[in-house]
Amino acid sequence: MEQEGDPAVTAISEPHRDTEPEHSHINADLMRRHDGREAAEVCAPSPPNALTFEPDTS
């Protein structure tokens, strides 16, 4: 969240951002146990480029 300037928005979004890696690990484990396949078989090899939000200047 380097580009977020509003501390209130950062305070709301940081806890959610911090849980995302753990959710990925849980999902991968569930796929392994219930589908019998690895997450790498269905996921992209690398994450997409991050979106950049900028103020509307028009």
Beta strands, then each sheet from edge to edge (+ up, - down):
end
